[in-house]
Amino acid sequence: MSDNPSPIVYEMTISHAEFFRTLPAVMGALPYVVNGSQVSAVDDTRRLKINLSPEGRRNFGPIPLPVTHVELAFDGYSHEQAQAFLARFHNYFRRGGG
């Protein structure tokens, strides 16, 4: 976000393969390029970078779960534009339970 250039980092229980399977729906019409574990999207004067950490593992009792830290950096986005993208991001990656 232009006012806050600090990246946003989420710890997600997701594998890289699952992340990249879901990514096209998250990005919608926003053009993007994947380079290894990095995603770059440029739209006019706005730039979005997504970096994935190496995939880790965490055990939930006897169940191993993938863990990936996902960093999103917005440049040229207004607060509202960044929040709209994050809402879409969360809608596609949300996990339910209970």
Biopython code that builds the backbone (N, CA, C, O; Angstrom):
import numpy as np
from Bio.PDB.StructureBuilder import StructureBuilder

atoms = [
    (1, "MET", "N", (0.856, -1.156, 0.000)),
    (1, "MET", "CA", (0.000, 0.000, 0.000)),
    (1, "MET", "C", (0.903, 1.219, 0.000)),
    (1, "MET", "O", (1.948, 1.214, 0.650)),
    (2, "SER", "N", (0.535, 2.212, -0.685)),
    (2, "SER", "CA", (1.385, 3.388, -0.813)),
    (2, "SER", "C", (1.699, 4.013, 0.533)),
    (2, "SER", "O", (2.836, 4.420, 0.772)),
    (3, "ASP", "N", (0.699, 4.098, 1.431)),
    (3, "ASP", "CA", (0.929, 4.715, 2.736)),
    (3, "ASP", "C", (1.770, 3.810, 3.629)),
    (3, "ASP", "O", (2.464, 4.303, 4.518)),
    (4, "ASN", "N", (1.722, 2.506, 3.412)),
    (4, "ASN", "CA", (2.397, 1.551, 4.269)),
    (4, "ASN", "C", (3.144, 0.537, 3.405)),
    (4, "ASN", "O", (2.590, -0.497, 3.032)),
    (5, "PRO", "N", (4.416, 0.842, 3.087)),
    (5, "PRO", "CA", (5.148, -0.049, 2.188)),
    (5, "PRO", "C", (5.585, -1.361, 2.826)),
    (5, "PRO", "O", (6.137, -2.215, 2.133)),
    (6, "SER", "N", (5.354, -1.549, 4.128)),
    (6, "SER", "CA", (5.756, -2.792, 4.779)),
    (6, "SER", "C", (4.964, -3.961, 4.218)),
    (6, "SER", "O", (3.750, -3.866, 4.040)),
    (7, "PRO", "N", (5.649, -5.064, 3.938)),
    (7, "PRO", "CA", (4.921, -6.229, 3.431)),
    (7, "PRO", "C", (4.037, -6.849, 4.510)),
    (7, "PRO", "O", (4.273, -6.678, 5.706)),
    (8, "ILE", "N", (3.025, -7.565, 4.062)),
    (8, "ILE", "CA", (2.121, -8.297, 4.942)),
    (8, "ILE", "C", (2.534, -9.755, 4.850)),
    (8, "ILE", "O", (2.697, -10.283, 3.750)),
    (9, "VAL", "N", (2.705, -10.415, 5.991)),
    (9, "VAL", "CA", (3.147, -11.808, 6.005)),
    (9, "VAL", "C", (2.111, -12.661, 6.717)),
    (9, "VAL", "O", (1.662, -12.334, 7.815)),
    (10, "TYR", "N", (1.738, -13.764, 6.069)),
    (10, "TYR", "CA", (0.812, -14.732, 6.654)),
    (10, "TYR", "C", (1.513, -16.074, 6.765)),
    (10, "TYR", "O", (2.252, -16.476, 5.866)),
    (11, "GLU", "N", (1.277, -16.763, 7.874)),
    (11, "GLU", "CA", (1.694, -18.154, 7.986)),
    (11, "GLU", "C", (0.488, -18.993, 7.587)),
    (11, "GLU", "O", (-0.556, -18.940, 8.238)),
    (12, "MET", "N", (0.633, -19.764, 6.520)),
    (12, "MET", "CA", (-0.499, -20.509, 5.980)),
    (12, "MET", "C", (-0.201, -22.005, 5.994)),
    (12, "MET", "O", (0.921, -22.428, 5.714)),
    (13, "THR", "N", (-1.211, -22.792, 6.321)),
    (13, "THR", "CA", (-1.067, -24.247, 6.235)),
    (13, "THR", "C", (-1.459, -24.663, 4.819)),
    (13, "THR", "O", (-2.575, -25.111, 4.556)),
    (14, "ILE", "N", (-0.488, -24.493, 3.921)),
    (14, "ILE", "CA", (-0.719, -24.772, 2.507)),
    (14, "ILE", "C", (0.606, -25.167, 1.865)),
    (14, "ILE", "O", (1.661, -24.639, 2.218)),
    (15, "SER", "N", (0.540, -26.094, 0.928)),
    (15, "SER", "CA", (1.732, -26.463, 0.162)),
    (15, "SER", "C", (1.892, -25.476, -0.995)),
    (15, "SER", "O", (0.950, -24.778, -1.369)),
    (16, "HIS", "N", (3.084, -25.432, -1.544)),
    (16, "HIS", "CA", (3.299, -24.572, -2.710)),
    (16, "HIS", "C", (2.403, -25.020, -3.863)),
    (16, "HIS", "O", (1.827, -24.188, -4.563)),
    (17, "ALA", "N", (2.287, -26.333, -4.060)),
    (17, "ALA", "CA", (1.463, -26.848, -5.164)),
    (17, "ALA", "C", (0.019, -26.384, -5.022)),
    (17, "ALA", "O", (-0.595, -25.962, -6.001)),
    (18, "GLU", "N", (-0.524, -26.459, -3.815)),
    (18, "GLU", "CA", (-1.910, -26.027, -3.606)),
    (18, "GLU", "C", (-2.043, -24.511, -3.768)),
    (18, "GLU", "O", (-3.032, -24.031, -4.323)),
    (19, "PHE", "N", (-1.056, -23.762, -3.288)),
    (19, "PHE", "CA", (-1.082, -22.307, -3.440)),
    (19, "PHE", "C", (-1.157, -21.939, -4.925)),
    (19, "PHE", "O", (-1.982, -21.120, -5.330)),
    (20, "PHE", "N", (-0.286, -22.555, -5.730)),
    (20, "PHE", "CA", (-0.241, -22.203, -7.149)),
    (20, "PHE", "C", (-1.448, -22.738, -7.926)),
    (20, "PHE", "O", (-1.776, -22.197, -8.982)),
    (21, "ARG", "N", (-2.107, -23.774, -7.438)),
    (21, "ARG", "CA", (-3.363, -24.220, -8.056)),
    (21, "ARG", "C", (-4.479, -23.205, -7.828)),
    (21, "ARG", "O", (-5.336, -23.017, -8.692)),
    (22, "THR", "N", (-4.472, -22.552, -6.667)),
    (22, "THR", "CA", (-5.515, -21.593, -6.304)),
    (22, "THR", "C", (-5.228, -20.198, -6.854)),
    (22, "THR", "O", (-6.150, -19.403, -7.033)),
    (23, "LEU", "N", (-3.977, -19.899, -7.119)),
    (23, "LEU", "CA", (-3.555, -18.549, -7.504)),
    (23, "LEU", "C", (-4.323, -17.947, -8.683)),
    (23, "LEU", "O", (-4.707, -16.781, -8.590)),
    (24, "PRO", "N", (-4.573, -18.659, -9.783)),
    (24, "PRO", "CA", (-5.292, -18.022, -10.898)),
    (24, "PRO", "C", (-6.648, -17.446, -10.489)),
    (24, "PRO", "O", (-7.027, -16.373, -10.959)),
    (25, "ALA", "N", (-7.375, -18.136, -9.632)),
    (25, "ALA", "CA", (-8.672, -17.619, -9.175)),
    (25, "ALA", "C", (-8.485, -16.372, -8.321)),
    (25, "ALA", "O", (-9.269, -15.428, -8.413)),
    (26, "VAL", "N", (-7.452, -16.369, -7.496)),
    (26, "VAL", "CA", (-7.176, -15.216, -6.630)),
    (26, "VAL", "C", (-6.830, -13.991, -7.472)),
    (26, "VAL", "O", (-7.303, -12.889, -7.193)),
    (27, "MET", "N", (-6.015, -14.179, -8.488)),
    (27, "MET", "CA", (-5.539, -13.053, -9.292)),
    (27, "MET", "C", (-6.606, -12.524, -10.243)),
    (27, "MET", "O", (-6.545, -11.364, -10.653)),
    (28, "GLY", "N", (-7.573, -13.348, -10.597)),
    (28, "GLY", "CA", (-8.637, -12.887, -11.494)),
    (28, "GLY", "C", (-8.059, -12.379, -12.804)),
    (28, "GLY", "O", (-7.295, -13.084, -13.462)),
    (29, "ALA", "N", (-8.419, -11.162, -13.188)),
    (29, "ALA", "CA", (-7.968, -10.574, -14.456)),
    (29, "ALA", "C", (-6.613, -9.879, -14.333)),
    (29, "ALA", "O", (-6.079, -9.393, -15.330)),
    (30, "LEU", "N", (-6.055, -9.825, -13.131)),
    (30, "LEU", "CA", (-4.764, -9.165, -12.925)),
    (30, "LEU", "C", (-3.653, -10.006, -13.559)),
    (30, "LEU", "O", (-3.455, -11.152, -13.156)),
    (31, "PRO", "N", (-2.924, -9.463, -14.541)),
    (31, "PRO", "CA", (-1.850, -10.238, -15.171)),
    (31, "PRO", "C", (-0.695, -10.439, -14.190)),
    (31, "PRO", "O", (-0.333, -9.528, -13.445)),
    (32, "TYR", "N", (-0.124, -11.641, -14.202)),
    (32, "TYR", "CA", (0.961, -11.942, -13.274)),
    (32, "TYR", "C", (1.941, -12.922, -13.898)),
    (32, "TYR", "O", (1.637, -13.597, -14.882)),
    (33, "VAL", "N", (3.129, -12.982, -13.297)),
    (33, "VAL", "CA", (4.189, -13.883, -13.734)),
    (33, "VAL", "C", (4.686, -14.631, -12.507)),
    (33, "VAL", "O", (4.894, -14.035, -11.451)),
    (34, "VAL", "N", (4.875, -15.937, -12.649)),
    (34, "VAL", "CA", (5.428, -16.761, -11.577)),
    (34, "VAL", "C", (6.869, -17.077, -11.931)),
    (34, "VAL", "O", (7.166, -17.525, -13.039)),
    (35, "ASN", "N", (7.764, -16.838, -10.974)),
    (35, "ASN", "CA", (9.175, -17.162, -11.141)),
    (35, "ASN", "C", (9.608, -17.924, -9.896)),
    (35, "ASN", "O", (9.978, -17.319, -8.890)),
    (36, "GLY", "N", (9.562, -19.242, -9.963)),
    (36, "GLY", "CA", (9.892, -20.059, -8.800)),
    (36, "GLY", "C", (8.854, -19.876, -7.717)),
    (36, "GLY", "O", (7.683, -20.203, -7.914)),
    (37, "SER", "N", (9.270, -19.358, -6.577)),
    (37, "SER", "CA", (8.347, -19.136, -5.459)),
    (37, "SER", "C", (7.924, -17.675, -5.349)),
    (37, "SER", "O", (7.427, -17.247, -4.308)),
    (38, "GLN", "N", (8.121, -16.912, -6.421)),
    (38, "GLN", "CA", (7.744, -15.499, -6.435)),
    (38, "GLN", "C", (6.693, -15.231, -7.504)),
    (38, "GLN", "O", (6.712, -15.816, -8.587)),
    (39, "VAL", "N", (5.781, -14.335, -7.168)),
    (39, "VAL", "CA", (4.740, -13.914, -8.100)),
    (39, "VAL", "C", (4.838, -12.399, -8.228)),
    (39, "VAL", "O", (4.925, -11.692, -7.224)),
    (40, "SER", "N", (4.825, -11.903, -9.454)),
    (40, "SER", "CA", (4.837, -10.457, -9.703)),
    (40, "SER", "C", (3.641, -10.110, -10.569)),
    (40, "SER", "O", (3.358, -10.781, -11.562)),
    (41, "ALA", "N", (2.943, -9.049, -10.177)),
    (41, "ALA", "CA", (1.802, -8.565, -10.952)),
    (41, "ALA", "C", (1.946, -7.061, -11.117)),
    (41, "ALA", "O", (2.169, -6.338, -10.146)),
    (42, "VAL", "N", (1.816, -6.599, -12.350)),
    (42, "VAL", "CA", (1.902, -5.170, -12.635)),
    (42, "VAL", "C", (0.645, -4.776, -13.391)),
    (42, "VAL", "O", (0.277, -5.398, -14.387)),
    (43, "ASP", "N", (-0.006, -3.725, -12.895)),
    (43, "ASP", "CA", (-1.229, -3.220, -13.509)),
    (43, "ASP", "C", (-1.138, -1.698, -13.511)),
    (43, "ASP", "O", (-1.321, -1.060, -12.474)),
    (44, "ASP", "N", (-0.857, -1.122, -14.668)),
    (44, "ASP", "CA", (-0.635, 0.326, -14.787)),
    (44, "ASP", "C", (0.502, 0.741, -13.863)),
    (44, "ASP", "O", (1.644, 0.336, -14.078)),
    (45, "THR", "N", (0.214, 1.538, -12.839)),
    (45, "THR", "CA", (1.259, 2.008, -11.926)),
    (45, "THR", "C", (1.305, 1.205, -10.637)),
    (45, "THR", "O", (2.097, 1.511, -9.745)),
    (46, "ARG", "N", (0.470, 0.186, -10.527)),
    (46, "ARG", "CA", (0.445, -0.632, -9.307)),
    (46, "ARG", "C", (1.283, -1.889, -9.502)),
    (46, "ARG", "O", (1.330, -2.470, -10.586)),
    (47, "ARG", "N", (1.939, -2.288, -8.420)),
    (47, "ARG", "CA", (2.774, -3.480, -8.450)),
    (47, "ARG", "C", (2.501, -4.311, -7.197)),
    (47, "ARG", "O", (2.434, -3.782, -6.087)),
    (48, "LEU", "N", (2.346, -5.612, -7.393)),
    (48, "LEU", "CA", (2.145, -6.550, -6.288)),
    (48, "LEU", "C", (3.198, -7.632, -6.397)),
    (48, "LEU", "O", (3.398, -8.214, -7.463)),
    (49, "LYS", "N", (3.872, -7.901, -5.285)),
    (49, "LYS", "CA", (4.845, -8.997, -5.238)),
    (49, "LYS", "C", (4.413, -9.950, -4.140)),
    (49, "LYS", "O", (4.076, -9.535, -3.031)),
    (50, "ILE", "N", (4.428, -11.231, -4.464)),
    (50, "ILE", "CA", (4.108, -12.275, -3.498)),
    (50, "ILE", "C", (5.305, -13.212, -3.443)),
    (50, "ILE", "O", (5.739, -13.732, -4.470)),
    (51, "ASN", "N", (5.837, -13.425, -2.248)),
    (51, "ASN", "CA", (6.965, -14.330, -2.044)),
    (51, "ASN", "C", (6.550, -15.448, -1.104)),
    (51, "ASN", "O", (5.941, -15.201, -0.063)),
    (52, "LEU", "N", (6.880, -16.675, -1.472)),
    (52, "LEU", "CA", (6.605, -17.830, -0.630)),
    (52, "LEU", "C", (7.905, -18.309, 0.001)),
    (52, "LEU", "O", (8.931, -18.420, -0.669)),
    (53, "SER", "N", (7.849, -18.589, 1.294)),
    (53, "SER", "CA", (9.005, -19.149, 1.980)),
    (53, "SER", "C", (9.183, -20.597, 1.536)),
    (53, "SER", "O", (8.282, -21.168, 0.920)),
    (54, "PRO", "N", (10.324, -21.191, 1.838)),
    (54, "PRO", "CA", (10.423, -22.632, 1.613)),
    (54, "PRO", "C", (9.310, -23.334, 2.399)),
    (54, "PRO", "O", (8.943, -22.916, 3.497)),
    (55, "GLU", "N", (8.797, -24.390, 1.820)),
    (55, "GLU", "CA", (7.697, -25.119, 2.457)),
    (55, "GLU", "C", (8.213, -25.884, 3.670)),
    (55, "GLU", "O", (9.191, -26.627, 3.584)),
    (56, "GLY", "N", (7.541, -25.688, 4.794)),
    (56, "GLY", "CA", (7.896, -26.396, 6.011)),
    (56, "GLY", "C", (6.816, -27.396, 6.390)),
    (56, "GLY", "O", (5.863, -27.616, 5.641)),
    (57, "ARG", "N", (6.976, -27.992, 7.549)),
    (57, "ARG", "CA", (6.000, -28.963, 8.064)),
    (57, "ARG", "C", (5.745, -28.671, 9.534)),
    (57, "ARG", "O", (6.631, -28.242, 10.273)),
    (58, "ARG", "N", (4.517, -28.916, 9.929)),
    (58, "ARG", "CA", (4.133, -28.824, 11.337)),
    (58, "ARG", "C", (3.225, -30.012, 11.608)),
    (58, "ARG", "O", (2.372, -30.352, 10.789)),
    (59, "ASN", "N", (3.411, -30.635, 12.752)),
    (59, "ASN", "CA", (2.567, -31.768, 13.119)),
    (59, "ASN", "C", (1.419, -31.300, 13.982)),
    (59, "ASN", "O", (1.607, -30.576, 14.960)),
    (60, "PHE", "N", (0.237, -31.721, 13.608)),
    (60, "PHE", "CA", (-0.973, -31.487, 14.395)),
    (60, "PHE", "C", (-1.355, -32.858, 14.930)),
    (60, "PHE", "O", (-2.132, -33.593, 14.320)),
    (61, "GLY", "N", (-0.783, -33.184, 16.096)),
    (61, "GLY", "CA", (-0.898, -34.556, 16.585)),
    (61, "GLY", "C", (-0.169, -35.454, 15.599)),
    (61, "GLY", "O", (0.981, -35.184, 15.252)),
    (62, "PRO", "N", (-0.817, -36.514, 15.143)),
    (62, "PRO", "CA", (-0.164, -37.426, 14.196)),
    (62, "PRO", "C", (-0.251, -36.958, 12.737)),
    (62, "PRO", "O", (0.237, -37.641, 11.836)),
    (63, "ILE", "N", (-0.868, -35.804, 12.506)),
    (63, "ILE", "CA", (-1.100, -35.336, 11.133)),
    (63, "ILE", "C", (-0.063, -34.279, 10.750)),
    (63, "ILE", "O", (-0.019, -33.212, 11.362)),
    (64, "PRO", "N", (0.774, -34.562, 9.742)),
    (64, "PRO", "CA", (1.718, -33.540, 9.273)),
    (64, "PRO", "C", (1.008, -32.551, 8.339)),
    (64, "PRO", "O", (0.256, -32.951, 7.451)),
    (65, "LEU", "N", (1.258, -31.268, 8.553)),
    (65, "LEU", "CA", (0.644, -30.221, 7.732)),
    (65, "LEU", "C", (1.736, -29.383, 7.071)),
    (65, "LEU", "O", (2.759, -29.103, 7.695)),
    (66, "PRO", "N", (1.532, -28.980, 5.813)),
    (66, "PRO", "CA", (2.491, -28.080, 5.179)),
    (66, "PRO", "C", (2.338, -26.674, 5.763)),
    (66, "PRO", "O", (1.233, -26.253, 6.106)),
    (67, "VAL", "N", (3.444, -25.963, 5.869)),
    (67, "VAL", "CA", (3.419, -24.582, 6.361)),
    (67, "VAL", "C", (4.240, -23.725, 5.401)),
    (67, "VAL", "O", (5.385, -24.048, 5.085)),
    (68, "THR", "N", (3.642, -22.635, 4.947)),
    (68, "THR", "CA", (4.322, -21.689, 4.069)),
    (68, "THR", "C", (4.047, -20.276, 4.565)),
    (68, "THR", "O", (2.902, -19.916, 4.836)),
    (69, "HIS", "N", (5.106, -19.479, 4.681)),
    (69, "HIS", "CA", (4.931, -18.061, 4.980)),
    (69, "HIS", "C", (4.770, -17.343, 3.642)),
    (69, "HIS", "O", (5.597, -17.488, 2.741)),
    (70, "VAL", "N", (3.704, -16.576, 3.530)),
    (70, "VAL", "CA", (3.390, -15.871, 2.290)),
    (70, "VAL", "C", (3.483, -14.374, 2.559)),
    (70, "VAL", "O", (2.780, -13.841, 3.418)),
    (71, "GLU", "N", (4.357, -13.704, 1.815)),
    (71, "GLU", "CA", (4.581, -12.269, 1.975)),
    (71, "GLU", "C", (3.987, -11.539, 0.780)),
    (71, "GLU", "O", (4.288, -11.864, -0.369)),
    (72, "LEU", "N", (3.141, -10.550, 1.058)),
    (72, "LEU", "CA", (2.531, -9.734, 0.006)),
    (72, "LEU", "C", (3.017, -8.296, 0.169)),
    (72, "LEU", "O", (2.912, -7.720, 1.252)),
    (73, "ALA", "N", (3.544, -7.723, -0.900)),
    (73, "ALA", "CA", (4.017, -6.339, -0.875)),
    (73, "ALA", "C", (3.281, -5.555, -1.960)),
    (73, "ALA", "O", (3.334, -5.904, -3.139)),
    (74, "PHE", "N", (2.604, -4.503, -1.548)),
    (74, "PHE", "CA", (1.816, -3.663, -2.454)),
    (74, "PHE", "C", (2.562, -2.361, -2.704)),
    (74, "PHE", "O", (3.023, -1.715, -1.763)),
    (75, "ASP", "N", (2.682, -1.977, -3.965)),
    (75, "ASP", "CA", (3.308, -0.704, -4.315)),
    (75, "ASP", "C", (2.371, 0.022, -5.281)),
    (75, "ASP", "O", (1.990, -0.530, -6.313)),
    (76, "GLY", "N", (2.003, 1.252, -4.947)),
    (76, "GLY", "CA", (1.113, 2.029, -5.792)),
    (76, "GLY", "C", (-0.356, 1.741, -5.561)),
    (76, "GLY", "O", (-1.207, 2.297, -6.255)),
    (77, "TYR", "N", (-0.671, 0.894, -4.609)),
    (77, "TYR", "CA", (-2.058, 0.570, -4.268)),
    (77, "TYR", "C", (-2.554, 1.537, -3.202)),
    (77, "TYR", "O", (-1.831, 1.838, -2.253)),
    (78, "SER", "N", (-3.768, 2.020, -3.349)),
    (78, "SER", "CA", (-4.388, 2.772, -2.257)),
    (78, "SER", "C", (-4.750, 1.771, -1.162)),
    (78, "SER", "O", (-4.751, 0.561, -1.389)),
    (79, "HIS", "N", (-5.051, 2.281, 0.005)),
    (79, "HIS", "CA", (-5.456, 1.405, 1.108)),
    (79, "HIS", "C", (-6.672, 0.573, 0.698)),
    (79, "HIS", "O", (-6.732, -0.625, 0.978)),
    (80, "GLU", "N", (-7.624, 1.201, 0.045)),
    (80, "GLU", "CA", (-8.857, 0.515, -0.365)),
    (80, "GLU", "C", (-8.573, -0.567, -1.402)),
    (80, "GLU", "O", (-9.155, -1.651, -1.343)),
    (81, "GLN", "N", (-7.685, -0.282, -2.349)),
    (81, "GLN", "CA", (-7.346, -1.270, -3.377)),
    (81, "GLN", "C", (-6.645, -2.482, -2.765)),
    (81, "GLN", "O", (-6.939, -3.624, -3.119)),
    (82, "ALA", "N", (-5.720, -2.225, -1.848)),
    (82, "ALA", "CA", (-5.018, -3.329, -1.188)),
    (82, "ALA", "C", (-5.986, -4.156, -0.353)),
    (82, "ALA", "O", (-5.915, -5.385, -0.356)),
    (83, "GLN", "N", (-6.889, -3.490, 0.361)),
    (83, "GLN", "CA", (-7.867, -4.210, 1.181)),
    (83, "GLN", "C", (-8.800, -5.049, 0.313)),
    (83, "GLN", "O", (-9.180, -6.152, 0.706)),
    (84, "ALA", "N", (-9.172, -4.547, -0.853)),
    (84, "ALA", "CA", (-10.032, -5.307, -1.766)),
    (84, "ALA", "C", (-9.307, -6.564, -2.254)),
    (84, "ALA", "O", (-9.904, -7.638, -2.331)),
    (85, "PHE", "N", (-8.023, -6.427, -2.583)),
    (85, "PHE", "CA", (-7.271, -7.608, -3.012)),
    (85, "PHE", "C", (-7.150, -8.600, -1.860)),
    (85, "PHE", "O", (-7.336, -9.801, -2.056)),
    (86, "LEU", "N", (-6.843, -8.112, -0.666)),
    (86, "LEU", "CA", (-6.703, -9.010, 0.485)),
    (86, "LEU", "C", (-8.010, -9.729, 0.804)),
    (86, "LEU", "O", (-7.988, -10.894, 1.203)),
    (87, "ALA", "N", (-9.135, -9.062, 0.638)),
    (87, "ALA", "CA", (-10.432, -9.717, 0.869)),
    (87, "ALA", "C", (-10.606, -10.868, -0.120)),
    (87, "ALA", "O", (-11.061, -11.948, 0.257)),
    (88, "ARG", "N", (-10.248, -10.640, -1.372)),
    (88, "ARG", "CA", (-10.331, -11.705, -2.383)),
    (88, "ARG", "C", (-9.362, -12.834, -2.039)),
    (88, "ARG", "O", (-9.719, -14.009, -2.124)),
    (89, "PHE", "N", (-8.148, -12.483, -1.656)),
    (89, "PHE", "CA", (-7.122, -13.452, -1.266)),
    (89, "PHE", "C", (-7.651, -14.347, -0.146)),
    (89, "PHE", "O", (-7.556, -15.572, -0.223)),
    (90, "HIS", "N", (-8.203, -13.730, 0.885)),
    (90, "HIS", "CA", (-8.720, -14.497, 2.027)),
    (90, "HIS", "C", (-9.922, -15.356, 1.637)),
    (90, "HIS", "O", (-10.066, -16.472, 2.137)),
    (91, "ASN", "N", (-10.771, -14.863, 0.767)),
    (91, "ASN", "CA", (-11.932, -15.655, 0.346)),
    (91, "ASN", "C", (-11.512, -16.949, -0.335)),
    (91, "ASN", "O", (-12.148, -17.984, -0.136)),
    (92, "TYR", "N", (-10.460, -16.909, -1.129)),
    (92, "TYR", "CA", (-10.021, -18.108, -1.838)),
    (92, "TYR", "C", (-9.158, -19.027, -0.981)),
    (92, "TYR", "O", (-9.160, -20.241, -1.186)),
    (93, "PHE", "N", (-8.424, -18.469, -0.029)),
    (93, "PHE", "CA", (-7.526, -19.296, 0.776)),
    (93, "PHE", "C", (-8.080, -19.645, 2.156)),
    (93, "PHE", "O", (-7.435, -20.365, 2.918)),
    (94, "ARG", "N", (-9.238, -19.152, 2.474)),
    (94, "ARG", "CA", (-9.818, -19.395, 3.799)),
    (94, "ARG", "C", (-10.028, -20.888, 4.025)),
    (94, "ARG", "O", (-10.460, -21.617, 3.132)),
    (95, "ARG", "N", (-9.712, -21.317, 5.233)),
    (95, "ARG", "CA", (-9.929, -22.700, 5.644)),
    (95, "ARG", "C", (-11.016, -22.703, 6.704)),
    (95, "ARG", "O", (-10.999, -21.891, 7.629)),
    (96, "GLY", "N", (-11.937, -23.603, 6.566)),
    (96, "GLY", "CA", (-13.006, -23.721, 7.561)),
    (96, "GLY", "C", (-12.721, -24.883, 8.495)),
    (96, "GLY", "O", (-11.959, -25.793, 8.170)),
    (97, "GLY", "N", (-13.324, -24.835, 9.616)),
    (97, "GLY", "CA", (-13.157, -25.932, 10.564)),
    (97, "GLY", "C", (-14.222, -25.847, 11.628)),
    (97, "GLY", "O", (-14.928, -24.846, 11.752)),
    (98, "GLY", "N", (-14.325, -26.900, 12.385)),
    (98, "GLY", "CA", (-15.249, -26.840, 13.506)),
    (98, "GLY", "C", (-16.445, -27.616, 13.351)),
    (98, "GLY", "O", (-17.292, -27.631, 14.244)),
]
sb = StructureBuilder()
sb.init_structure("model")
sb.init_model(0)
sb.init_chain("A")
sb.init_seg("    ")
for serial, (resi, resn, name, xyz) in enumerate(atoms, 1):
    if name == "N":
        sb.init_residue(resn, " ", resi, " ")
    sb.init_atom(name, np.array(xyz, "f"), 0.0, 1.0, " ", f" {name:<3s}", serial, name[0])
structure = sb.get_structure()
